[in-house]
Amino acid sequence: MAVEKVLGIETEYGVTGGPGSDPVVASSIIVNAYAQGARARISWDFEGENPGLDARAQVGRTAFAPIVETHLANTVLTNGARLYVDHAHPEYSSPECRTPLEGLLYDVAGEEVMRRALRVANDSLRDVDAITLYKNNSDGKGNSYGCHENYLVRRDVPFDDVVRAMVAHLVSRQVILGAGKVGTETDDGLASGATYQLSQRAEFFEEVVGLETTMKRPIVNTRDEPHADAERFRRLHVIIGDANMSQVATLVKLGSTALLLALLEDEGVGAFPPLPHDPVRALRHYALDPDLRVVEPDEDGRTRTAWDYQDLLWTLAARYVARGGGVALGDDDAVAMVLDQWREMLDGVRDDPSRVADRVDWVAKRRLVEGYRERYALAPTHARLRAIDLQYHDLRPEKSLAARVGLREIADREGIREAVHKAPTTTRAYFRGECVARYPDAVTAANWDSLVFDLGHGPLQRVPMMDPLRGTAALTQDLLDKCQTADALLAALDG
């Protein structure tokens, strides 16, 4: 039976400005500004961090794990999230969420966290050093940064089956989930002569399966770091996806992927379509085709467009739900919303893209770009059009073009404000967030699967949280309410 789909999103934000235009300095200012304003002084605990663990039985000699940068700004928030500097970007990692709707809410709350951090930071800087943040995925100079998803999966599902089941989806979902991009940046992209892409990330991927996240990027990442009981769970770390400004796209991104993983757990890999013969080639060629006509051969010798793959996968997911599947994602209404929006977006991009310009980022952005290009008779990749592309992702409400194109909103404003400060009640993020909020002077560090307490006497004490589905409000709120101090909490836990 499919395990409940605990999930979340990690977003690296594009950053410009800051003292000396140094992105690491600017990113550190952003993280520290929010930490100081929110009185979030609790450090990230790197105990047990091992990004070099690989899900494959044998690891190639050219596999390099990401470097863990323990010296950069890093803190834990009262909503259970992590805010830190990752390489040269400020990154918000959402708390563990129980449903796609909850995952969307905490992704949007992350945008608000970054806006608040930006305001605080810029209030302390000279105008010439002002920082700007973008929720995008490439800088136009050949550098890409990620929007990663995480999904809880049963450990007994062979990793080869995960690869076999998910590649077609990860390659083709850009047809409705891509953020859109003016021009290209890589050698292969430039050689294609393409002027607009569905995805910001597609041209940067080079392998089907691999451990790396910043070079030789793979369609399926093999990092085997579950942040949970490794005998029961694995965490599928999805690095191939765009940062969406569209809330509907974020919902469908999380919901469709989680549904297909649940289907894999319940019914096995045989239900899935054959892979593209060359997944990397298919990924890139699909991205370069906003008219959705490019076909790629699959392993059985048939040819399919990206739309064909998504249509087939939607049908598999819909039939699975009709047979009683989907409970791993939440209630029936939430699952129905995912399926309905997935279907409407698919039909819209094929039949009349204007119908889904309020949900599909690449369509909304393309309309902006084409309208401006035609008005001023510009070349398809003119610098002013690239500037429009970037401004679509600007986090400042008064500057963001995404905020002006009428994208549908699902998360309500009050819920977003609460999610900035309060953790989800449905996962262990609740216990983490409440401990950070209630006992800030006693919690010295935290990570996804444990909290470290310093009571001011005796040794540090670690509280493990190895099951993402425990530590919920239903299981721990009464205990926390009874314990006014961290000493009392640890005594109760020991008892």
C-alpha positions in Angstrom: 0.0 0.0 0.0 1.3 3.5 -0.9 2.8 5.4 2.0 1.2 8.8 2.8 2.9 11.2 0.5 4.8 13.6 2.8 6.3 16.2 0.4 7.9 19.6 0.1 9.7 22.1 -2.1 13.2 23.6 -1.8 13.6 26.9 -3.8 16.9 28.6 -4.5 16.1 32.3 -5.3 18.0 34.3 -7.9 19.7 37.2 -6.3 21.2 40.5 -7.6 22.7 43.5 -6.0 24.1 43.7 -2.5 27.5 45.1 -1.3 30.0 44.6 -4.1 27.4 42.7 -6.1 28.6 39.6 -4.3 25.8 36.9 -4.4 27.1 35.1 -1.4 27.2 38.3 0.7 23.7 39.3 -0.6 22.3 35.9 0.2 23.7 36.0 3.7 22.2 39.4 4.3 18.8 38.1 3.2 18.9 35.1 5.5 20.3 37.0 8.5 17.8 39.8 8.0 14.9 37.5 8.3 16.5 35.5 11.2 17.0 38.7 13.2 13.6 40.2 12.4 11.9 36.9 13.3 14.2 36.2 16.2 15.1 32.9 14.6 18.5 32.1 16.1 18.3 28.4 16.0 21.1 26.8 13.9 20.8 24.0 11.5 22.2 20.7 12.8 24.4 19.0 10.2 24.7 15.8 12.2 23.9 12.9 9.9 23.9 15.0 6.7 25.4 12.8 4.0 24.5 13.9 0.5 26.9 11.3 -0.9 24.6 8.4 -0.2 23.6 7.0 -3.5 20.5 4.8 -4.2 22.3 2.8 -6.8 24.0 -0.4 -5.9 27.2 0.8 -7.7 28.4 4.4 -8.0 30.4 5.5 -11.0 33.8 7.0 -10.3 32.7 10.3 -11.8 29.9 10.8 -9.3 30.4 13.8 -7.0 28.1 14.6 -4.1 27.2 18.2 -3.4 29.4 20.0 -0.9 27.8 20.6 2.5 28.5 24.3 3.4 28.3 24.4 7.1 29.8 27.9 7.4 27.1 29.8 5.7 24.0 31.5 7.2 21.5 28.8 8.1 18.5 28.8 10.5 15.2 27.1 11.4 11.9 28.9 11.4 8.8 28.5 13.6 6.9 27.2 10.6 9.2 24.2 10.5 11.1 25.4 7.4 14.8 25.9 6.8 16.2 29.2 5.5 19.8 29.3 4.5 22.5 30.2 1.9 23.1 27.4 -0.6 26.2 28.1 -2.6 25.4 31.7 -3.9 21.6 31.7 -3.4 19.2 32.2 -0.5 17.1 29.0 -0.2 13.8 28.4 1.5 13.1 24.7 2.2 9.5 24.2 3.1 8.5 22.1 6.1 7.2 18.6 5.5 3.6 18.8 4.2 1.0 16.1 4.0 -0.9 17.0 0.8 -0.2 18.9 -2.4 -2.5 21.7 -1.2 -0.5 22.1 1.9 2.7 21.9 -0.1 1.5 24.7 -2.2 0.6 26.8 0.8 4.0 26.5 2.3 5.7 27.2 -1.0 3.8 30.5 -1.2 4.5 31.2 2.4 8.2 30.8 1.4 7.8 33.6 -1.1 6.4 35.8 1.7 9.3 35.0 4.0 11.7 36.1 1.2 9.8 39.3 0.6 9.9 40.2 4.3 13.6 39.4 4.4 14.1 41.5 1.4 12.4 44.5 2.9 14.3 44.2 6.2 17.6 43.8 4.3 17.1 46.7 2.0 16.1 49.0 4.8 19.6 48.5 6.2 21.5 49.0 2.9 22.3 52.0 0.7 20.2 52.4 -2.4 23.1 51.5 -4.5 23.5 48.2 -2.7 19.8 47.2 -2.8 19.1 43.5 -3.3 16.5 42.0 -5.7 15.2 38.5 -5.5 13.7 36.4 -8.3 11.9 33.1 -8.1 13.4 31.8 -11.3 16.0 29.2 -12.4 18.7 30.7 -14.6 20.7 33.9 -14.7 21.1 34.3 -18.5 24.8 33.7 -18.3 24.9 29.9 -18.4 24.2 29.3 -14.7 21.1 27.5 -13.4 19.8 27.0 -9.8 17.1 24.7 -8.6 13.6 24.3 -7.4 13.7 20.8 -5.9 10.8 18.6 -4.8 10.8 15.8 -2.2 8.4 12.9 -1.8 8.2 10.1 0.8 8.4 6.7 -0.9 8.4 3.2 0.6 11.9 1.8 0.9 10.9 -1.6 -0.5 10.1 -0.1 -3.9 13.3 -0.8 -6.0 15.0 2.3 -7.1 15.3 1.0 -10.6 11.5 0.9 -10.7 11.3 4.5 -9.5 13.5 5.5 -12.4 11.6 3.4 -14.9 8.3 4.8 -13.7 9.1 8.5 -13.4 11.4 9.4 -16.2 8.6 9.9 -18.8 6.7 12.2 -16.4 9.8 14.2 -15.4 10.8 14.7 -19.1 7.3 15.6 -20.3 5.6 17.5 -17.5 7.2 20.8 -18.7 4.4 20.9 -21.3 2.1 22.3 -18.5 4.5 23.1 -15.7 7.4 24.8 -17.4 8.1 28.4 -16.4 9.0 29.5 -19.9 12.2 31.1 -21.1 13.3 33.6 -23.8 16.3 32.2 -25.7 18.9 29.6 -24.7 22.2 29.5 -22.7 24.0 26.2 -23.2 26.0 25.3 -26.3 23.4 22.8 -27.5 20.6 25.3 -26.9 22.4 28.1 -28.7 23.1 25.7 -31.6 19.4 25.0 -31.9 18.5 28.5 -32.8 15.4 28.3 -30.6 14.0 31.6 -29.4 11.6 30.4 -26.6 11.6 27.4 -24.4 8.9 25.7 -22.2 11.3 25.2 -19.3 14.1 27.2 -17.7 15.9 24.1 -16.5 15.7 21.6 -19.3 18.7 22.6 -21.3 21.0 22.1 -18.3 20.4 18.4 -17.8 22.9 15.9 -19.1 22.2 12.5 -17.7 19.3 10.2 -17.0 20.4 9.0 -13.6 23.0 10.5 -11.3 24.0 11.9 -7.9 25.1 15.4 -8.9 22.8 18.5 -8.6 25.0 21.3 -9.9 26.9 19.6 -12.8 26.0 16.7 -15.1 22.5 17.2 -13.8 20.4 14.0 -14.0 16.7 13.6 -14.7 16.5 11.3 -11.7 18.6 12.2 -8.8 20.0 9.3 -6.8 20.7 11.0 -3.5 19.6 8.4 -0.8 19.3 10.6 2.2 15.8 9.9 3.6 16.0 12.2 6.7 13.9 9.4 8.2 14.0 5.7 9.1 16.1 4.4 6.2 14.7 0.9 6.6 11.2 2.0 6.0 11.4 5.1 3.8 13.3 6.7 0.9 13.0 10.3 -0.2 12.8 10.9 -3.9 14.7 14.1 -4.4 13.5 15.6 -7.7 15.8 18.3 -9.1 14.3 18.6 -12.5 11.6 21.2 -12.3 11.0 25.0 -12.7 10.1 27.4 -9.9 6.5 28.3 -10.7 4.9 31.6 -10.1 1.5 30.0 -10.9 -0.1 28.5 -7.8 -2.1 26.0 -9.9 1.1 24.8 -11.6 2.7 24.2 -8.2 -0.3 22.3 -7.0 -0.3 20.1 -10.2 3.5 19.6 -10.0 3.3 18.2 -6.5 0.0 16.4 -7.0 0.7 14.7 -10.3 4.1 13.5 -9.2 2.8 12.2 -5.9 -0.1 10.4 -7.5 2.2 8.6 -9.9 4.5 7.6 -7.1 1.5 6.2 -5.2 0.4 4.3 -8.3 3.9 2.8 -8.5 3.8 1.7 -4.9 0.3 0.2 -5.2 0.4 -1.3 -8.7 4.0 -1.6 -9.8 6.1 -0.4 -12.6 4.3 -2.4 -15.3 1.5 0.1 -15.4 3.8 2.9 -16.8 4.5 3.7 -20.5 7.9 2.9 -22.1 10.6 5.4 -21.6 11.8 7.8 -24.3 14.6 6.1 -26.2 16.9 9.0 -25.3 15.4 10.8 -22.3 17.9 13.7 -22.2 17.4 14.4 -25.9 13.6 14.2 -25.5 13.7 16.6 -22.5 15.7 19.2 -24.5 13.8 18.8 -27.7 10.4 19.0 -26.0 11.5 22.2 -24.2 12.4 23.8 -27.5 9.0 23.3 -29.0 6.2 25.6 -27.6 4.0 24.5 -30.5 4.0 20.9 -28.9 4.6 19.1 -32.2 8.1 17.5 -31.6 8.0 13.7 -31.4 10.6 11.5 -29.8 10.9 7.7 -30.2 10.3 5.5 -27.1 11.9 2.2 -26.2 9.2 0.3 -28.1 9.8 2.2 -31.3 6.7 4.4 -31.2 6.9 8.2 -31.3 5.3 10.5 -28.8 5.1 14.2 -28.1 5.4 15.5 -24.6 1.7 16.1 -24.6 1.1 12.5 -25.6 3.1 11.3 -22.5 1.2 13.6 -20.2 -2.1 12.5 -21.6 -1.3 8.9 -21.1 0.0 9.5 -17.5 -3.1 11.5 -16.6 -5.2 8.6 -17.8 -3.3 6.1 -15.7 -3.6 8.4 -12.6 -7.3 9.0 -13.2 -8.0 5.3 -13.5 -6.0 4.6 -10.4 -8.0 7.1 -8.4 -11.3 5.7 -9.8 -10.2 2.3 -8.4 -9.8 3.8 -5.0 -6.2 5.0 -5.2 -5.1 8.5 -4.3 -5.8 8.2 -0.5 -2.1 8.7 0.0 -2.5 12.3 -1.2 -5.4 13.4 1.1 -9.2 13.6 0.8 -11.2 13.0 -2.4 -11.8 16.7 -3.1 -8.1 17.5 -3.0 -7.2 14.6 -5.3 -10.0 15.6 -7.7 -8.7 19.2 -7.8 -5.3 17.9 -8.9 -6.7 15.7 -11.6 -9.2 18.3 -12.9 -6.5 21.0 -13.1 -4.0 18.7 -14.7 -6.6 17.7 -17.3 -7.7 21.3 -18.0 -4.1 22.5 -18.4 -3.3 19.6 -20.8 -6.3 20.3 -23.0 -5.7 24.0 -22.9 -2.1 24.0 -24.1 -3.2 21.8 -27.0 -6.5 23.3 -28.0 -6.3 27.0 -27.0 -3.4 28.1 -24.8 -5.1 31.4 -24.0 -7.6 29.4 -21.9 -4.9 28.4 -19.5 -2.8 31.5 -19.5 -4.0 32.0 -15.9 -2.4 28.7 -14.9 0.5 27.8 -17.2 3.5 30.0 -16.6 5.1 29.5 -20.0 1.9 30.5 -21.7 1.4 33.6 -19.6 5.0 34.7 -20.1 5.0 34.0 -23.8 1.9 36.2 -24.2 3.7 39.1 -22.5 6.9 38.6 -24.5 5.1 38.3 -27.9 2.9 41.3 -27.2 5.9 43.4 -26.4 8.0 42.1 -29.3 5.2 42.8 -31.8 4.6 46.3 -30.5 8.2 47.4 -30.8 9.2 45.1 -33.7 12.0 43.5 -31.7 14.1 40.4 -32.5 12.8 37.3 -30.7 15.6 37.2 -28.2 16.2 40.9 -27.8 17.6 42.0 -24.5 14.4 43.8 -23.6 12.5 40.6 -24.0 15.0 38.8 -21.7 14.4 41.6 -19.2 10.7 40.9 -19.4 11.4 37.2 -18.8 13.3 38.0 -15.7 10.8 40.6 -14.4 8.1 38.0 -14.6 9.8 36.3 -11.6 10.6 39.4 -9.5 9.4 38.9 -6.0 8.6 42.6 -5.4 4.8 42.8 -5.9 5.1 46.3 -7.5 7.6 45.0 -10.0 6.5 41.5 -10.7 5.0 40.9 -14.1 3.6 37.5 -12.9 1.6 39.5 -10.4 -0.1 41.4 -13.3 -1.1 38.7 -15.7 -4.1 37.3 -13.7 -2.7 34.0 -12.5 -5.2 32.1 -10.4 -4.7 32.0 -6.7 -5.6 29.0 -4.6 -3.9 29.8 -1.2 -5.9 32.4 0.7 -4.1 35.4 2.1 -4.9 34.7 5.7 -3.7 31.1 5.4 -0.4 32.4 3.9 0.2 34.8 6.7 -0.4 32.0 9.3 1.9 29.6 7.4 4.7 32.1 7.5 4.8 31.5 11.3 3.0 28.3 12.0 4.0 24.8 10.9 1.7 22.2 9.3 -0.2 20.3 11.9 -0.1 17.0 9.9 3.6 16.0 10.0 6.6 16.1 12.3 7.2 19.7 11.2 4.6 20.7 13.8 6.7 19.4 16.7 9.8 21.0 15.3 8.1 24.4 14.7 6.4 24.4 18.1 9.6 23.6 19.9 11.4 26.4 18.1 8.6 28.8 18.9 8.0 27.7 22.5 11.5 27.0 23.7 13.8 29.3 21.6 16.4 29.6 24.3 16.6 25.8 24.9 16.7 24.5 21.3 20.2 25.0 20.1 20.0 23.3 16.7 17.5 21.3 14.6 17.3 19.4 11.3 14.7 17.4 9.6 14.9 14.3 11.8 15.9 15.6 15.2 16.1 18.5 17.6 19.0 19.3 19.9 18.3 20.9 23.3 20.7 22.7 25.6 19.1 23.0 29.0 22.0 24.9 30.6 22.9 21.9 32.7 24.2 18.5 31.7 25.0 17.4 28.2 23.1 18.4 25.0 20.1 16.2 24.5 18.9 15.1 21.0 15.3 14.2 20.4 15.0 12.0 17.2 12.0 12.4 14.8 12.6 9.5 12.4 9.0 9.2 11.2 7.7 12.2 9.2 4.2 11.1 10.0 4.6 11.5 13.7 5.1 14.6 15.7 1.8 15.9 14.5 -0.5 18.2 16.4 -2.9 15.3 17.0 0.0 13.4 18.7 1.9 16.1 20.5 -0.1 19.3 21.0 -1.5 18.2 24.4 2.0 17.2 25.6 3.5 20.6 24.4 0.6 22.5 26.1 1.3 20.8 29.4 5.1 21.5 29.3 5.9 25.1 29.9 9.6 24.6 29.8 12.0 22.5 27.7 13.1 20.7 30.9 9.5 19.6 31.5 9.2 18.4 27.9 12.3 16.3 27.9 11.3 14.9 31.3 7.9 13.9 29.9 9.5 12.4 26.8 12.0 10.4 28.9 9.1 9.2 31.1 
